[in-house]
Amino acid sequence: MRQIRLALLPLVLSILLPSVVHAQDVLGFSFGGGLTLARGGAAETHGRGINLGFKTTAPLSERLTVLATIGYQDIRLDDDAEARRRGHDPEIFRLGGGFIDGGHRRVLGVLVEGQLHLLPRSSRLSPYVVAGAGVSQLRVPDTDVYFLNEWETDPGSNEVAPMAEVGAGLQLRLSQAVALFAQGSYLTVFADETTTMIPLHVGLLIEMGP
């Protein structure tokens, strides 16, 4: 048993401790975008939207990377769901010339994250998990509702709030310096009205070696 433990020790250290070689790596960066789905309470009135992201990467080892992420999420208001919330039948609402403008939820956030690769990041295919926290600005513009020749306006909001993200993805290495990745995550903004989203994100990673 002791021999097995000693044999496993180098593997554990290779995962947890920074590599001398990769400690010399220069910062890399990635950019991309994709589809965002509303979840939780936000899904009652909002549907899908878009996301955009830019990341700087600092690899500490073959398994562990620190990320600084700037991300943008925009989930659209579902007009039928909003009409029902206001007590209108969606079909009658439309027949009466009703329409809704505004009400989307837009999140601009900055996150510091840790990324753990399950295989060495230099592998051709490398699955990974990621988690982090940061701060965001959640902006909801005014919601204007027109129905039966009458206008109703709900004032929007603009709030700074903490946020957190956990997710998983897969990285495809194209060369020593370039990789593609696809990631799905669970993102929560802890505002007065908590907003939860699932961003599905694809992008390009470029790393500069020594």
N, C-alpha and C positions, 0 to 999 in steps of 0.2 A: 504493500500500500504506500509506503514511504517513497519507493522508487517511482510509482505512478504520479504521486504529488510532485516530485522533483522534475519528472518529465513534462508535466503540465505547466510548471512555473514559467518557462520561457514564453509559452503561448499567452498566458495571462498578462505577463509584463508587456508583450508586444501589443496588446490591446489597450492597456491602461496607460502606459508610459509613452511620452513623445519619442519619436524616432530621431536619432541624430541627423540622419540624412534629410528628413522632411522638415526638421526645424529650420533648415536653411531656405525653405521655399519662400518665394515672394508672394504677396497677396494676389489672389485671383478675383474674378468677378463673374457674375451670371446675370442674365436678364431673360424675361419671358412673360407669359400671360396665360389666360385660360378662362374657364367657366367657374362661377361661384353660385352655390345653391344655398338658399336661406333655410335655416333649421330652427327648432324650438319655437318660441313665441313669434319670432320674425316671420316664420313660414306661414303664419295665419293670414297675413296680408301681403307678403312679398314672395316673389318667385325666384327666378334665376337672374344672374347678372354676369359681370366680367371682373377679372382681376389682372393686375399688372404688378410686376415685382423686379427689383434690382437688389443684388446681394454682393457683398464683398466676403471673401472666404480666406480664412487663415488656418491651413492644415497644421495640426500639432503632431500628427502621426499618421500612419497608414489607415487608422480606423477612426480617429477623432478630428473633427474640424469645428472651428468656431465661426459663426456667421453673423454679420450685421446686415439686417434686411430692411429695406424700405418697400412697403407694399400698399397697393390701392385696391379697394373693393367697392363695387357699385352694384347693389341689388335693387331690382326694379319693383315698383309697387304693382300688385295684381289688381287691376281695376274691378274685376268681378268680386274678388274677396273683399275689397274695400267697400264696394256697394253693399254687400251683405252685412258687413260690420255696421254700416249706417242704417240698416233696416230696410234696404231696397232689394227687390227681386232683380237680379242682374239683367234679365231679358226685358222686363218692364222699364228698367232704368235706361237701357239703350234705346228702346222704342220711344221713350219720352225725350230723346235727344240728349241724354245725360252723358257726361264725360268727366274724367278726372285728370288733372295735370299736377305733376310734382309728386312729392312724397317718397322719392327714392332714398335709400340709405347709402351714404358714401362714407367710407372709412379710409383715412390715410394714417398709416401706422409705421412705427420704427420698432424693430425687435432685435434682441440679442439672443442667439440660439446656439445650441450644441447639436452637432450632427454626428451620429455614431454609425459607421459603416459595418455591416455584418460580415463583409469580405473586404480585403484590402481595397482602398479607393483606386489603386492603379489597375485593378482587375478589369477585364473587358466588361463584365456586368457586375454591378455592386449594389445590392439592396441596402437601404439605410433607414434609420428612424431619426426624427428630429423633434426638439422641444425647446420652447423659449418663452420669454415674456418681454413686454415693452409698454409703450404708451401710444395712444392713438387720438385722432380727432374724428369724432362721429358727427357728421353733418346731415340733417334732414331738411330739405327746402320746404317752403310753404306748400300745403296741399289745397288746391283749388278744385271745387266740385261744382259743376253746373247741372241743374236738373229743373225742368219745368219753368224755364225763364228766371231761375233764381241762382245766385252765386253764394257759395259757402266756402269760407277759407279757414283752414286750421293753420296756425302759425308753426313754422319749423323750429328747429333747434340746432345748436352748435355746441358740442360738449367735448372736453378733453377727459379721457378715461383710460385706465390700465387695460391691457389686453394680454392674452396668452394663446399659445398655439402648440398643438402636438400633431405629428403626422408621420407618414412613411412614404418612401419613394424608391425609385430604381434609377441608377446612373449607368449610361452606356458610354464607355470610353472609345472615342474615335481616334485619338492620338495621345501622345504624352501630355499635350497641353489643352486638348479640346474634348469635351464630353457633352452629351445630351442627357437630360433628366426629365422624369415625370414624377409628380408628387401630389398626393392628396392629404389634406390636413383638416383639423377641427379647430376653428378659430372663434374665440369668444371675446367680445368687447364688454367690459363690466361698467356700462353706463347706467344712468337712472333706469333706462329700459334696456336690459341686457340683450345684446344682439349676438346671435350665434350663426356661423356660416361654415360651409364646407367648400374651400377653394380647391379646384382641380387645376393644376398648374404644370405647364411644360416649358422648358427653357434650354438655353445654351450656356455652358460653363467654360470659361477660358482661364487657364492657370499659367502663370509665368514662373518658370523654373530659375534656379540660380545661374 
